[in-house]
Amino acid sequence: MRARLLFGLGGLLFTTAVSVGGAAQNTPRVPASAAARAGVKSSTTGTPVEESPEGDTGPKEPETRGPVRLPWRGTGFGFDNSVTASALGIGADYQSGAFQQYVQTYSLGLNYFVVEQEKWSLAVSASPSVSVELTNSADTTTTREPWFNDLPISSIYRRRLYANEEKQIFTGMVLNGTVLLPTSPASYNAGTYLTTSPRLVMFQTLPILGHTAKHFQSFSIGASVRWDHRFGRADTAVNSDLDQPRMDSRGSTFLSDDLTFNRFAQNSLRQGAFIFFSEDVVGTTLQFFASFGLNQNFLPALPDSKCDVTIQTGCVDVKGQGAFTQYGYSFAAGLTWLPMAEFGLYVNYANGGNQLGPNGQRQSVFYNPNAQLSAGVAVGLDAIYETLTGWRRKDPFFLVAKDDPKKRLEKKLPKTF
């Protein structure tokens, strides 16, 4: 099963979490005291009213902030539709249908803040997801076979390094300790035990027109680095249930559990840069991001052997021939529209792959046969819960690291249960 570029709920949460409203301003607010909360009631229309010291009641201005946001904010559900560009007829006309895929992915983003301080926070998250291919590219055994994707489990440390609200300048850092569990058939059927994937993101928010402007106040830029290390049974894909007769370089037959002799990159290094912009449009939120990445895949060395390949003229030693580092790159861009706090719609384009294509030619950074267009919806389960329990938010649930009293509360609604 070929690795796919997933830009569903997880990618959406990442790009927004490092925005100006995200980790740069993760300043939790102290909840109102019990006495203050007890003094707020709701009228029959749901309008907050406040008791005076004398006991009289009367309509007052709506509260400017509600209770502190849920510790599991950022939890949501995503539905993603991804199709390769070649399946849409974009780009070169390939005779093979190997790159023509349409995949639906259902994902659940779980997030919980363990610690929240004025300048930093610590959260844990997990993103289980299931995909179904609606085309027939031979990546699965049966038609429309569902499969689990690898499960990332993360501990995320966010820290605000510098903030100047008047000048709209913020500096932030995100440390992400991720472990990828091999829950996909492509991983556990190939002998993968575990993949560690620590990541670091640094970002800077800069002003455009400043905080006094109605629009185009600021934007964010950032850089990231990621190191993956695979733990597995072998340097190649192996399956203990396979006993395939094979012939070695000397003509002898042996039983092998190798699915392929292509070596896994036991270590991978990825560097990236991104730009992010968010704008309020007629009471809704529109967000844009673009990113570019480089990656180096470090393949293990070939085993020592006196005769790597036998030919008519003798033995050939191939250990010193060819590079053991593969180079690649990626590009992605997308738009997200958040009509309300409870859900958002997005459309993305993503391309990634090795520097050299199957034909030995350099591939474009913006397109190869496996480039993908995706569109979907992300639903904020925390925002829905808050609405049902009486408090509705203005700011989207995607800004998981923010607790801003200026945008938090829209109105208090009558409880529905």
N, C-alpha and C positions, 0 to 999 in steps of 0.2 A: 504494500500500500504506500503510495507516494505521499511524502510530507506535504501538507497544504498550508497556504497562508491564511490564517484565521484572523479576521478583523471584526469579530462580533462584539459581544458584551465585554470581554476582557480587554480588547484594544480600546474600546470606547471609554472604559473606566480609567485606563492608564493615561490617555491623552488629556482627559479632563481633570484627573486628580493632581496633575502637576501644573495646572493653570494658575492664574493669579488668585482665583477663588479656591484653590486647592491647597496643596501642601505649603505654599508660601504664606498662607494665612490660617494655619490650623490653630486658631486661638479659641479654645472652648470658653463658653460663658458660664458664669456661676448661676445656678438655678435660683429662682425666687424663693424666699423663705416660705415655710409652711403657713405662717400667718398671712403673708401676702397672697399666696395661692388660695387660701381659704376665703379671702375677701373678694374673689372674682367669681361671679355667677353668670348664668346665661338667661336671657329673657326667652319668651316663647318663640321668638324669631331667631334665636341663636346669637343675638348681639350681646357682647359682654357688658355687664353692668357691675358697678362697684358699690359696696355698702359704705355709707358715711359713718363716722364715729358715733353719730346719734342714732344710727339704725335705719335712717331713711335710705331708700334706693331710688335710683333714677338712671336713665341712659347716659353713658359716658362714652368718651372716645374709645375706639377699639384698642386693645392692648397692642403695643408695638413689638412685643416679642412673646413667644410661647415658651413652653418648657424646653429644656436642653434636648437637642436631637438625640435620637436613639443610638445606643452604642453599636448596634448592628446596621447603622446607616451605610449605604453603598451596596446593600444586598438587593439583587434584582434578577430578573429572568430575561433571556435574550432569544430571539428567533432570527436566524441569519440565512440568507439565500446567496450562494456564491456560485458563479459560473465563470469558466475560463474564457479568455478573450477569443481563442481559436474556435470555441464552440459557437460563438456569436458571429463568426466570419471576419473577425478583426485580425489583421496581420497577414502573415504568409498562409498560403493554401497548403495545408499538410494532408497528405493522403491517409496517414494513420489517424485513428481516432483516439490514440493514447492520451492526448492532452485535452480532449473534449469532455468536460465534466460539468455537471450541475449538481451541487450538493446543498442539502438543507442541514442546518446545525441548530440544536436546541441546547442552550447553556444556562447554567445557574451560577451566578456570582455570589458567593457567601463572604461577608466581611464583618469583622468584629473588632472594635477598638478596646484593647486591653488597658492601655494607659493613655491619658490625655492631659498634657501640661500646656502651659501658656505658649511655649515655643516648640514643643515636640510632641509626638504621639507614637504609639506602638500598636499595630493592628495585626491580626492574623486573617488569612483569606484562603479560599479554595474555589476552584472553578471547574466543577464536573460538567461534561458536555457529551452529547451523543449526536452522531452525524448519519445521514442517509443519502446515498448517491442515487439520483433519479435517472442517470444515464447508465451506459454499460461500457465502462472503460477498462474492465477486467481487473480493477483494483480490489474487488471483493469476490467472494466465492459464488454468491447467488445474486440475482437481480434485486435491487432495492434492499440490500442487507444492511441493517443498522449496526454501527460499531461505536464503542466508546473511544474517545480520544484520551491521550495521556492526561493524567490528573495533576495539575500544579497545586502545590500547597506552599503558602508563603507566609513569612513574617516580615512586616513592612515597618520600617522606622523612618518617619518623616520629621524633618527639622527645618525651622525657619531660621536662616542665618542672618538676614538683614531685612528690615522693613521700614519704608518711608511712605506712608499712605498719602501724604500731601503731594509728593512728587510721583506717586505711582511706581515706585521702584521696590522690587522684592527679590530676594535671593533665597533659594531653597535647595534642599538636598533630600533625596529618597534613597535609602539603603534597603534592598530587597533580597532576602534570603529565601530562594525558591528551591524546592525539590520536586522533580517530575517523576511521578509513579508510572510504571509501564502498564497502564490499563488498556492501551490500544492493541489490537491484534498484531500490528506491524512491529510493536516493541516486544511484547511478551513472547510472541512466536519466533523472535529472532535472538532470544537469549539475553535481553537487556534486564538487568536487575533494578537499576536506579540511575537517575541523572541529576547531579547537583548543578544549580544554575544561579549563583549569586550575581546581583546586578547593582549598579550605582547610577543614579540620575542626578545631574546638576542642572538647574534651570535659573533663568534670570528674566524677570518681568520688567519691561521698559515702557515709559510713557509714549503715547502718540500725541493726543491733544490734552492730556491731563485729566485729573479727577473732576474738574469743574465742567468739562465738556459733556454734552448729552450722549454723544456717540464717539467711537474710536478713542477710548481713553488710554488703552495700553495693549500690549501683546507680549508673548513669552517666547523665548528661545531656550534651547537646552542641548545637552550632550549626554550620552549614555555609554556604558561599557558593560559587557556581560561575558561571563566565563562559564562554559558548560563542560562537565566531565562525566563521561559515561562509565558505569560499572556494569560488566556483562560477562557471560561465560567465555566469550572468545572475541578476537579482533574482527571477525566476520560474522555474518548472520548464520546462526546455527539453531537446529531444532532437534531435541533428543528423540522425537518420534520418527525421524527420518533416517533410513539406512539405504542410501543411494549408492549403487555400484559406480565407481569412478576409476579413471586411469591416471596414474601419475606420469611424471615426465620421462620415466624409464620404461613405460609400457606395462607396469604391474597394476592389477586391479585391486581395489580396496573399497570398503564400505565407508561412506562419509555421511555426517549429519549436517554438512554445509548446505545452506540454501543458495548462497552465492559466494563467490570468492572475492567480491569487492570488499575492501577493508572499511570498517567504521572509523569515523573521526572520533577517537577517544577524547580529544580535547578540542574545543572550539572557542575562539575569541571573536566577539562582535563589538563594533563601535558604531555609534549612531549620532545623528544630529536632527533636531526637529524644530518646528515653529508652530505656535498655537495662537489662535485668536478667537475671542468670544464677544458677541455683540447682542444687545437687547434690541429686538425688532417687534414693534407693536405688541408689547406685552409678552413676547415669547423670546427664546434664546436661540441664536444661531452660532454654531461653532465651526471652525475650520482648522485643520492640521495638515502638515506635510512633513515627511521624514525621509531621510536617506541613511543607508547603513552599509558598512563594509564588514566582511567576516573572513576569518582564516580558519580552515579546518586542518588540524594536525593529525595526519595519518600515522599509525605505528609503523616502525621499520619492519622490513621483511626478515624472516628468521634466517639464521646462519645456515648455509648449505654449501657443500663443495660443488654442487651441480644444480643450479636453479632450473635450467631448461636444457634438455638434451636435444641436439640437432645432429645432422649427418657428419658435420665436421668436428663434433665434440660438445663440450659443455659451455654454457653461457652464464656468466654471473651478472644478474640484473640488479643487485642490491644498490649499486652506486649510480644507476641510470634513472633519470626522471626525478621530479621533485616530490617530496612527501607532504607538501602543504598545498591545499586547494584554496583558491581565492574566489570570493563571491561578493555579491552586493544586493541591495534591496532598495526599493522605492515605494512609498505609499502616500496617498493623499485622500482626504475625505471631508464630507460635510455632515453635520449633525443638526437637526432641528428639534428643539425641545418646546413644544407648544404648552406644556404644563409640567409640574414637578413629577407627575406620576409616570410619564413615558416620554420616549424620544424616538425619532426616526433618523436613519443614517444611510448614506451611500458612500462607498469607499472604492478605491482602485489600489491594488497592490501587485508588485512584481518583485521577484527574487529568484536567484539561481546562481550557478557557478559562472565564473568569468568567461569560460569557454563553453560553447554549446556542443551538442552531439556531433555536429559537422566539423568541429575543430576550430570554428570561427568565433571571434569575440561576440558576445551577446550584448544587446543594448541594455542600459541600466533601466530604461523605461518600459521595455517590452521583451518578453520571450513567449513561447507557446503556452506556458503555464501561468501567465499573468491572469489575475482574477478581478472581476467586478463583483461587488457584494452590496446587498441592501438588506435592511432588516429593521426590527423594532426592539427596543430595550425597555422593560417595564420595571419601575422602581417599587419593589415590594415594601420598603420602609415608608415611602411617601404615601402609598395606599393605606398602610396600617395607621399612619398618623391622621389621615383624612377620616377614616372610619371611626377613630377614637376621639375625634373632636377638633384636632388642629390640622389645618391645611397649610402647606408651605408654598412660598413663591419660588424659591431657588430649586433647581433640579437636584434630584437625588444623586446624580453623578458626581457632584462636588462633595465627595465623601469626607474630605478633610476640613471642611469649613463649618463654622458655627457663627454666622453673621446675623446679628439682631436686626439689621436694617432691611434685610430681604426675607427673613425667615418666616414671618407670620403673615398670611393673607387675611384669614378670619377664623373665628372659632365656630365650628358647625355643631349642630345637635348630635349627640352620640347616637349611633345606630345600633349599639349592643352594649 
